[in-house]
């Protein structure tokens, strides 16, 4: 047992914060609106009398009425009851690369020159935004080896949607009616869900004994119906599929496109790329590998990269450079269409660009090398913890993350991954129980990316060791967890019951009298 | 320090050689390269990435970035009349303050325990949107309003079990492209134009296209060309009679003075939340979908829906409604997909609505109506300039028609730009039937003096 690493006596803020409507004090104002003045009023009247009565709202929306300080305090309380990556050793959200988002970059994003520009401005007035979008693409030319880039998608799944749309448009252009996509079990759930949105049938490959996509099953699944493969590598297990080129080669031999989900590319920068693995398309989450903060779940960017021959199928417009000026190229007659209004999530794009520029080629590679180092360091520590194991243990070295299992602890104590998840909040950190379904029993996925120091990693490992000890020896404290979080055990039953769920405050008041007392 | 020393990166603490050695010794390998055994050499990048020299210090990064930023002209440095789906509204400072807090900005997918604040803030966002829209259910934000529209139509198709939708009236062309991408290969789209007199939905055209294959009729209110759609109730009745749903895309900034679509029969309301306290960021996004609490409808949302839930200690707890619907839980058997969308913008919109309150939203709508009427009145005094192309009332956007002047919008906008004015969006190629016309937008950020400046500038242009 690690007796040297001191565990925190943590208690999260617990403000017993009312729902905002309970704070309303009729008559209060949080902000004033610029007035039009008497001249305009004299000229045009009250404005609203012009609105035809059938569409004119005569009642006021029942929003809270609060002073500005009161609104601020309420949301500050909620912020304190939220554990951002800035506040914890956030390595428990494997696959999501919870890295440090450098504060210096926020200055660029919040500058009015970035925050307050309109998408329909003349291109001459937004050269800075276009330049950064263009230059980011140029960086990705090196990072992934592909040729053309769309920054339009608003997240990783959206990047997958753009890829699926490109695949659709490509085969439509060729007059081929291919309707199947093959993905793998340990790829992100979006790789299975998204192609269906574009009308594809999806085949999900099971893992073989090595934990890698089953090559024989893959061969059996491939046919002239196969439009594309959607693969992650390394997958959620952190095992790099060293035979990936066999897969892409076979896919190519039946005429399918090879699509790479690099939402998380954090172990591969400057090491291995989409190009060398023979992928045609790839997407990258700028909010994971490239440091844009996750924002509680977006806004974000899933940058899509493609080989030159697929340029015409990308979502229009693309940013181009002519001489010294930058512009939007809408002339993509075969384009798959648009996936998002306008051109992309500028804050994520600016942050990613600044992050890449501050690290350079050596720094990017160092980030990945250290992510790999950290991962293997943590792996060795965690595997020494009682009840913890990892899936496919004969692969000793892992890339950037590992999927572990509490299967043995569950058998021996009755406590599994959900219990650890509840208890870990008491130590001031966070842990995720992995994407479903749990083919690896009682799973958890740890991704100790480059942002964390050795002492951080030691602390996190010591927490898991402590919780394992408790599961075996002090079950009461685990049962009652979380004990020092904002709230206590949530009863989830109401969430699947239409009579009892309450998705809005007004719905709650319609359904209940007092605290969850059904009307 | 000697120039040959290895750089220890401030964002990569374990780039320190000393620490690396300790960790490698613990693992029992010689080098990090020994941990990359699964990545064969033939899959490795040949040599190093060819990237520009790094800006290692913050000062160097500023020196690189600021001159690039400076090339932009923001709407703070001009008078802007641009809208068309992205709007310059007042953003209260506390919105930026709260969403730039590390607690919200850098969080992601914590549990309802350690991330209680995120769940509550987004539940409150849903709840305040529900008040504005007069509905019982609103989702955690989508990527943007365009996705919300596409998903609303797919939801309608699943609910009704039909394979076509009608897009009726003057639709935002950029948004329409996104809707097409969302529906492509699965649903077919029929379009119905707008009435050339009123700019409102062509009711006769709608009557002709509406049949038993139609899952939903979609309209935008106000329309892309600015008109306030007054036939909502009739369209709703017609749709329902045909067994279709009525989907309305609405500008939430109008709802202090305009009826929410649910009151004239919309089954699904959708839209952008960007007007609610979110900086434009060159077209940022954030969208909503809102409906009644009918379980048959709720089940068809792909998005996350946060609900209140009781705790063992009588606190407000939260959780995900019908988790099994989502692609997180059900992969290839899910309703569309969910992922990282625009949660932070949802928190921003929540702070905005709480700050604005009922009076704020009403005053916002009123002030926009007044400015827009004032702008139209002044513009109509210019020779050859028409602002009454459509016999209908507009909200914050309207058409400025200069066909009678013999000039083009491109020429006009070039002239205005030199005067520090971003003229309305040139729609002469999007809507060629309108000839030389621009879509002007007037929000509360445009002062009466700004409008007067515009009018004098156009007068100068025409002279």
Contacts between the chains, C-beta under 8 A, distances in Angstrom:
chain1	res1	chain2	res2	distance
A	12	B	114	6.6
A	12	B	116	8.0
A	16	B	315	7.1
A	17	B	120	6.9
A	17	B	316	7.8
A	18	B	316	8.0
A	19	B	120	7.4
A	19	B	123	7.7
A	19	B	124	6.6
A	19	B	127	7.5
A	19	B	308	7.9
A	19	B	316	6.4
A	20	B	124	4.8
A	20	B	127	7.7
A	20	B	128	7.5
A	20	B	350	7.9
A	20	B	354	5.7
A	21	B	127	7.0
A	28	B	357	7.2
A	29	B	357	6.2
A	29	B	359	6.4
A	29	B	360	6.9
A	30	B	92	7.2
A	30	B	94	7.9
A	30	B	354	6.5
A	30	B	355	3.5
A	30	B	356	6.6
A	30	B	357	5.8
A	30	B	360	7.0
A	31	B	90	7.5
A	31	B	92	4.7
A	31	B	355	4.7
A	31	B	356	6.2
A	31	B	360	6.1
A	32	B	360	7.8
A	33	B	90	6.9
A	33	B	360	6.2
A	33	B	363	4.6
A	33	B	364	5.4
A	33	B	367	5.7
A	33	B	444	5.5
A	34	B	90	7.0
A	34	B	367	6.9
A	34	B	444	5.0
A	34	B	445	7.2
A	34	B	447	6.9
A	35	B	367	7.1
A	36	B	367	5.5
A	36	B	370	4.7
A	36	B	371	6.2
A	36	B	374	7.3
A	36	B	448	6.3
A	37	B	448	6.0
A	39	B	448	6.4
A	40	B	370	5.6
A	40	B	371	7.1
A	40	B	374	4.8
A	40	B	448	5.0
A	41	B	370	6.9
A	43	B	374	5.9
A	43	B	377	6.5
A	44	B	370	5.5
A	44	B	373	4.0
A	44	B	374	5.2
A	44	B	377	6.4
A	45	B	370	7.8
A	45	B	373	7.9
A	46	B	366	6.6
A	46	B	370	7.3
A	47	B	257	7.9
A	47	B	366	5.0
A	47	B	367	7.3
A	47	B	368	7.7
A	47	B	369	3.2
A	47	B	370	3.8
A	47	B	372	7.9
A	47	B	373	6.1
A	48	B	257	5.1
A	48	B	365	7.2
A	48	B	366	5.3
A	48	B	369	5.7
A	50	B	369	6.5
A	50	B	373	6.6
A	50	B	393	5.5
A	51	B	228	6.7
A	51	B	257	6.3
A	51	B	258	6.8
A	51	B	369	7.0
A	51	B	393	6.2
A	52	B	228	7.2
A	52	B	230	4.9
A	52	B	393	6.4
A	54	B	230	5.7
A	54	B	232	7.9
A	54	B	233	6.9
A	54	B	259	7.7
A	54	B	264	7.5
A	55	B	221	8.0
A	55	B	228	5.8
A	55	B	229	7.5
A	55	B	230	5.5
A	55	B	232	6.9
A	55	B	258	5.6
A	55	B	259	5.0
A	55	B	264	7.2
A	56	B	257	6.6
A	56	B	258	6.9
A	56	B	259	6.8
A	57	B	255	6.8
A	57	B	256	6.9
A	57	B	257	5.7
A	57	B	258	5.7
A	57	B	259	5.0
A	57	B	260	7.3
A	60	B	256	7.4
A	60	B	358	3.6
A	60	B	359	6.9
A	60	B	361	7.5
A	60	B	362	5.7
A	61	B	131	4.8
A	61	B	132	4.8
A	61	B	134	7.7
A	61	B	255	6.6
A	61	B	256	6.8
A	61	B	358	5.3
A	61	B	361	5.9
A	62	B	131	4.7
A	62	B	358	6.8
A	63	B	128	5.7
A	63	B	131	5.4
A	63	B	132	7.0
A	63	B	353	5.6
A	63	B	354	7.0
A	63	B	356	7.0
A	63	B	357	5.2
A	63	B	358	4.9
A	63	B	361	6.9
A	64	B	128	7.4
A	64	B	354	5.3
A	64	B	357	6.5
A	65	B	357	4.6
A	65	B	358	6.7
A	65	B	359	7.5
A	66	B	354	6.1
A	66	B	355	7.7
A	66	B	357	6.8
A	68	B	92	7.5
A	68	B	94	6.2
A	68	B	355	6.4
A	71	B	94	6.3
A	71	B	351	6.7
A	71	B	354	4.9
A	71	B	355	5.2
A	72	B	94	4.9
A	72	B	97	6.9
A	72	B	98	7.2
A	74	B	354	7.5
A	75	B	94	7.7
A	75	B	98	4.6
A	75	B	121	6.7
A	75	B	347	7.8
A	75	B	351	5.7
A	75	B	354	7.9
A	76	B	98	7.2
A	76	B	101	7.5
A	77	B	117	7.6
A	78	B	116	7.8
A	78	B	117	3.7
A	78	B	118	7.8
A	78	B	120	5.4
A	78	B	121	5.0
A	79	B	98	6.6
A	79	B	101	4.7
A	79	B	103	3.9
A	79	B	104	5.5
A	79	B	117	5.7
A	80	B	103	6.5
A	80	B	117	6.9
A	81	B	116	4.5
A	81	B	117	3.7
A	81	B	120	7.3
A	82	B	103	4.6
A	82	B	104	6.1
A	82	B	107	5.4
A	82	B	110	7.4
A	82	B	114	7.7
A	82	B	115	5.2
A	82	B	116	6.9
A	82	B	117	3.3
A	82	B	118	4.9
A	82	B	121	7.9
A	83	B	103	7.3
A	83	B	107	6.4
A	83	B	110	5.6
A	83	B	114	4.2
A	83	B	115	6.0
A	84	B	101	7.8
A	84	B	102	4.8
A	84	B	103	4.5
A	84	B	104	6.6
A	84	B	105	6.6
A	84	B	106	3.8
A	84	B	107	4.2
A	85	B	102	7.9
A	85	B	106	4.0
A	85	B	107	6.7
A	85	B	108	7.2
A	86	B	102	3.3
A	86	B	103	7.2
A	86	B	105	7.6
A	86	B	106	4.5
A	87	B	102	6.7
A	87	B	103	6.7
A	87	B	106	7.9
A	88	B	114	8.0
A	90	B	108	7.9
A	93	B	108	5.9
A	93	B	109	5.9
A	93	B	110	8.0
A	96	B	108	5.9
A	96	B	109	6.8
A	98	B	106	8.0
A	98	B	108	6.3
A	99	B	11	7.8
A	100	B	11	5.4
A	101	B	105	7.5
A	101	B	106	6.0
A	102	B	11	6.1
A	104	B	58	4.8
A	104	B	61	6.2
A	104	B	62	7.6
A	106	B	100	6.6
A	107	B	62	7.9
A	108	B	65	5.2
A	108	B	69	6.4
A	110	B	96	6.9
A	110	B	100	7.0
A	111	B	69	5.6
A	112	B	74	4.5
A	112	B	76	4.8
A	112	B	77	8.0
A	113	B	69	4.3
A	113	B	70	6.7
A	113	B	72	4.4
A	113	B	73	8.0
A	113	B	74	5.3
A	114	B	69	6.2
A	114	B	72	7.0
A	114	B	281	6.7
A	114	B	282	7.6
A	115	B	74	7.6
A	115	B	279	3.9
A	115	B	280	7.3
A	115	B	281	5.9
A	116	B	74	4.2
A	116	B	75	5.1
A	116	B	76	5.3
A	116	B	88	6.9
A	116	B	279	5.9
A	116	B	280	6.1
A	117	B	72	5.4
A	117	B	73	7.7
A	117	B	74	5.3
A	117	B	75	6.9
A	117	B	280	6.4
A	117	B	281	7.4
A	117	B	282	5.0
A	118	B	75	5.9
A	118	B	80	6.1
A	118	B	82	4.5
A	118	B	86	5.9
A	118	B	88	6.7
A	118	B	280	5.4
A	118	B	282	7.3
A	118	B	283	7.8
A	118	B	422	6.9
A	119	B	85	7.9
A	119	B	86	5.3
A	119	B	280	7.3
A	119	B	282	5.3
A	119	B	283	3.5
A	120	B	82	4.8
A	120	B	84	5.6
A	120	B	86	7.3
A	120	B	425	4.8
A	121	B	73	7.4
A	121	B	80	7.9
A	121	B	82	6.7
A	121	B	422	6.0
A	122	B	413	7.2
A	122	B	417	5.9
A	122	B	422	7.5
A	124	B	417	7.8
A	125	B	72	6.7
A	125	B	73	4.1
A	125	B	78	7.7
A	125	B	417	7.4
A	125	B	422	7.6
A	126	B	72	5.4
A	126	B	73	7.7
A	126	B	282	6.7
A	127	B	71	4.1
A	127	B	72	6.9
A	128	B	68	4.8
A	128	B	69	5.0
A	128	B	70	6.7
A	128	B	71	3.7
A	128	B	72	4.0
A	129	B	72	5.8
A	129	B	282	5.2
A	131	B	68	5.4
A	131	B	71	6.7
A	132	B	68	6.1
A	139	B	51	6.0
A	142	B	49	4.0
A	142	B	50	5.4
A	142	B	51	5.5
A	143	B	49	6.4
A	145	B	45	7.3
A	154	B	143	3.7
A	154	B	144	6.8
A	154	B	147	7.7
A	154	B	285	6.0
A	154	B	341	6.7
A	154	B	342	6.9
A	155	B	143	6.7
A	155	B	339	5.0
A	155	B	340	4.0
A	155	B	341	6.0
A	156	B	339	5.7
A	156	B	340	6.2
A	157	B	327	7.6
A	157	B	337	5.1
A	157	B	338	7.3
A	157	B	339	3.2
A	157	B	340	7.3
A	158	B	143	5.9
A	158	B	339	7.0
A	160	B	337	7.9
A	161	B	181	7.8
A	161	B	337	7.6
A	165	B	181	5.6
A	165	B	184	7.2
A	168	B	184	6.7
A	168	B	185	6.0
A	189	B	327	5.0
A	189	B	328	5.9
A	189	B	330	8.0
A	189	B	331	4.5
A	189	B	334	7.6
A	189	B	337	7.7
A	190	B	327	6.3
A	190	B	337	5.4
A	190	B	339	5.6
A	192	B	327	7.6
A	192	B	331	4.2
A	192	B	332	4.0
A	193	B	327	3.6
A	193	B	330	7.9
A	193	B	331	5.8
A	193	B	332	6.1
A	193	B	334	4.8
A	193	B	336	7.1
A	193	B	337	4.0
A	194	B	327	7.9
A	194	B	337	5.1
A	196	B	332	6.3
A	197	B	154	8.0
A	197	B	182	7.4
A	197	B	186	7.4
A	197	B	336	5.3
A	197	B	337	6.3
A	198	B	184	6.8
A	198	B	185	5.4
A	198	B	186	7.6
A	199	B	184	7.6
A	199	B	185	3.2
A	199	B	186	5.0
A	202	B	332	4.9
A	204	B	331	7.3
A	204	B	332	6.1
A	239	B	38	6.7
A	240	B	36	8.0
A	240	B	38	4.1
A	240	B	39	5.2
A	241	B	38	8.0
A	242	B	38	5.0
A	242	B	39	6.6
A	242	B	40	5.2
A	242	B	43	7.4
A	244	B	43	7.0
A	245	B	42	7.6
A	245	B	43	6.8
A	268	B	39	8.0
A	269	B	49	8.0
A	270	B	45	6.4
A	270	B	48	6.7
A	270	B	49	5.4
A	271	B	36	6.7
A	271	B	39	6.5
A	271	B	44	6.4
A	271	B	45	6.6
A	272	B	39	5.2
A	272	B	43	5.0
A	272	B	44	5.7
A	272	B	45	6.7
A	273	B	45	5.4
A	276	B	42	7.3
A	276	B	43	5.1
A	276	B	44	6.9
A	276	B	45	6.6
A	277	B	43	5.7
A	285	B	340	7.6
A	287	B	340	6.5
A	291	B	11	7.9
A	293	B	105	4.9
A	293	B	106	4.6
A	294	B	106	6.7
A	294	B	107	6.7
A	294	B	108	3.8
A	294	B	109	7.7
A	294	B	340	6.9
A	295	B	99	7.7
A	295	B	104	7.3
A	295	B	105	6.0
A	295	B	106	8.0
A	295	B	107	7.8
A	295	B	342	8.0
A	295	B	343	6.1
A	295	B	344	3.3
A	296	B	104	5.7
A	296	B	107	5.0
A	296	B	108	6.8
A	296	B	115	7.7
A	296	B	118	4.7
A	296	B	121	8.0
A	296	B	122	7.5
A	296	B	343	4.1
A	296	B	344	5.5
A	296	B	347	6.6
A	297	B	108	6.4
A	297	B	109	6.7
A	297	B	140	7.4
A	297	B	340	5.2
A	297	B	341	6.4
A	297	B	342	7.9
A	297	B	343	3.6
A	297	B	344	7.6
A	298	B	141	7.6
A	298	B	143	7.4
A	298	B	340	4.4
A	298	B	341	4.5
A	298	B	342	4.4
A	298	B	343	5.4
A	298	B	344	6.6
A	298	B	345	7.5
A	299	B	143	8.0
A	299	B	284	6.7
A	299	B	285	6.3
A	299	B	286	7.1
A	299	B	341	7.8
A	299	B	342	4.7
A	299	B	344	6.2
A	299	B	345	6.0
A	300	B	340	4.7
A	300	B	341	8.0
A	315	B	181	7.7
A	336	B	181	6.7
A	337	B	177	5.3
A	337	B	178	7.3
A	337	B	180	5.4
A	337	B	181	3.9
A	337	B	184	6.9
A	338	B	146	7.6
A	338	B	174	7.0
A	338	B	177	4.1
A	338	B	178	4.7
A	338	B	181	5.9
A	339	B	147	7.9
A	339	B	178	6.4
A	339	B	181	5.6
A	340	B	143	5.7
A	340	B	144	5.7
A	340	B	146	6.6
A	340	B	147	7.1
A	340	B	178	6.3
A	340	B	285	6.6
A	341	B	85	5.9
A	341	B	86	7.6
A	341	B	144	5.0
A	341	B	145	6.9
A	341	B	146	4.6
A	341	B	174	5.5
A	341	B	175	5.9
A	341	B	178	6.1
A	341	B	272	7.7
A	341	B	283	6.1
A	341	B	285	6.5
A	342	B	85	7.6
A	342	B	86	6.7
A	342	B	174	6.8
A	342	B	282	6.8
A	342	B	283	2.7
A	342	B	285	7.8
A	343	B	282	6.6
A	343	B	283	5.9
A	344	B	282	8.0
A	344	B	283	7.7
A	345	B	281	7.3
A	345	B	284	6.8
A	345	B	285	6.7
A	346	B	281	4.4
A	346	B	282	4.6
A	346	B	283	7.6
A	346	B	284	7.2
A	347	B	281	5.8
A	347	B	284	7.7
A	354	B	61	6.2
A	354	B	65	6.1
A	356	B	51	7.1
A	357	B	52	6.9
A	357	B	54	6.7
A	357	B	55	5.3
A	357	B	61	6.6
A	357	B	64	6.3
A	357	B	65	7.8
A	358	B	54	6.0
A	358	B	55	5.3
A	358	B	56	6.7
A	358	B	61	5.1
A	359	B	9	6.8
A	359	B	11	7.5
A	359	B	54	5.8
A	360	B	51	5.6
A	360	B	52	7.1
A	360	B	53	6.2
A	360	B	54	2.8
A	360	B	56	7.7
A	361	B	48	5.1
A	361	B	49	4.2
A	361	B	50	7.1
A	361	B	51	4.3
A	361	B	54	7.9
A	362	B	7	7.2
A	362	B	48	7.5
A	362	B	54	7.3
A	363	B	7	7.3
A	363	B	9	5.6
A	363	B	12	7.5
A	363	B	54	5.8
A	363	B	56	8.0
A	364	B	49	6.9
A	364	B	51	7.4
A	365	B	48	7.4
A	365	B	49	7.5
A	366	B	7	7.8
A	366	B	9	6.1
A	366	B	12	5.8
A	366	B	15	5.2
A	367	B	9	7.7
A	367	B	11	7.6
A	367	B	12	5.7
A	369	B	32	4.7
A	370	B	12	5.2
A	370	B	14	4.9
A	370	B	15	5.7
A	370	B	20	7.7
A	370	B	32	7.8
A	372	B	32	5.9
A	372	B	35	5.2
A	372	B	36	6.6
A	373	B	14	6.3
A	373	B	20	6.4
A	373	B	23	5.7
A	373	B	24	7.1
A	373	B	27	7.9
A	373	B	32	5.1
A	373	B	35	6.8
A	374	B	14	6.2
A	374	B	23	7.7
A	376	B	27	5.2
A	376	B	29	7.9
A	376	B	35	5.0
A	377	B	23	4.7
A	377	B	26	6.2
A	377	B	27	5.8
A	380	B	26	6.6
A	380	B	27	5.6
A	380	B	28	7.9
A	395	B	38	7.0
A	397	B	34	7.4
A	397	B	35	4.5
A	397	B	36	7.2
A	397	B	37	5.4
A	397	B	38	6.5
A	398	B	35	7.9
A	399	B	36	7.7
A	399	B	38	7.4
A	399	B	39	7.8
A	421	B	111	6.2
A	422	B	111	7.6
A	422	B	113	6.7
A	425	B	111	6.7
A	425	B	113	4.3
A	425	B	114	4.3
A	429	B	114	7.6
A	430	B	110	4.9
A	430	B	111	7.2
A	430	B	114	5.3
A	430	B	115	7.6
A	432	B	109	6.5
A	435	B	328	6.9
A	436	B	328	7.2
A	436	B	329	5.3
A	436	B	330	7.7
A	436	B	331	7.7
A	437	B	331	7.9
A	450	B	11	7.3
A	450	B	12	4.6
A	450	B	14	7.0
A	450	B	15	7.7
A	451	B	11	6.3
A	451	B	12	7.3
A	451	B	13	7.6
A	452	B	13	7.1
A	452	B	14	7.7
A	453	B	13	3.8
A	453	B	14	6.3
A	453	B	19	7.6
A	454	B	13	7.5
A	454	B	14	6.0
A	454	B	19	5.3
A	454	B	22	7.0
A	454	B	23	6.2
A	456	B	13	7.9
A	482	B	113	4.8
A	482	B	114	7.8
A	485	B	113	4.3
A	485	B	114	6.1
A	485	B	116	7.4
A	486	B	113	6.8
A	486	B	114	7.6
A	486	B	116	4.1
A	486	B	117	7.4
A	486	B	315	8.0
A	487	B	112	7.6
A	487	B	113	6.5
A	487	B	116	5.6
A	487	B	311	5.1
A	487	B	313	7.1
A	487	B	315	4.4
A	487	B	316	7.3
A	487	B	317	5.5
A	488	B	311	4.8
A	488	B	312	4.8
A	488	B	313	4.2
A	488	B	315	6.6
A	489	B	311	6.0
A	489	B	312	4.3
A	489	B	313	7.9
A	490	B	112	5.5
A	490	B	113	7.7
A	490	B	309	5.2
A	490	B	310	7.6
A	490	B	311	5.3
A	490	B	317	3.8
A	490	B	318	7.2
A	490	B	319	5.8
A	491	B	309	5.9
A	491	B	310	5.0
A	491	B	311	6.9
A	491	B	312	7.3
A	491	B	317	7.3
A	492	B	309	6.6
A	492	B	319	5.5
A	494	B	307	6.8
A	494	B	308	7.9
A	494	B	309	5.1
A	494	B	310	6.9
A	494	B	319	8.0
A	495	B	307	5.6
A	495	B	309	6.1
A	495	B	319	4.7
A	495	B	320	6.4
A	495	B	321	5.2
A	495	B	322	7.2
A	495	B	323	7.2
A	496	B	321	7.5
A	496	B	322	6.0
A	496	B	323	7.9
A	496	B	324	7.9
A	498	B	293	7.5
A	498	B	295	3.9
A	498	B	298	7.1
A	501	B	307	4.4
A	501	B	321	4.9
A	501	B	322	8.0
A	502	B	307	5.4
A	502	B	308	4.6
A	503	B	123	8.0
A	503	B	126	6.1
A	503	B	136	7.0
A	503	B	137	4.7
A	503	B	138	7.3
A	503	B	293	7.1
A	503	B	298	7.5
A	503	B	305	5.1
A	503	B	306	7.1
A	503	B	307	5.3
A	503	B	321	6.0
A	504	B	123	7.8
A	504	B	126	5.3
A	504	B	127	4.2
A	504	B	130	4.0
A	504	B	135	8.0
A	504	B	136	5.8
A	504	B	137	6.5
A	504	B	138	6.5
A	505	B	123	7.8
A	505	B	124	7.5
A	505	B	127	3.9
A	505	B	130	7.6
A	505	B	308	8.0
A	506	B	127	6.7
A	506	B	130	5.8
A	506	B	131	6.7
A	506	B	136	6.3
A	507	B	130	7.5
A	507	B	136	4.5
A	507	B	137	7.0
A	507	B	293	5.6
A	508	B	308	5.3
A	510	B	136	7.3
A	515	B	310	7.0
A	515	B	314	6.0
A	516	B	310	4.4
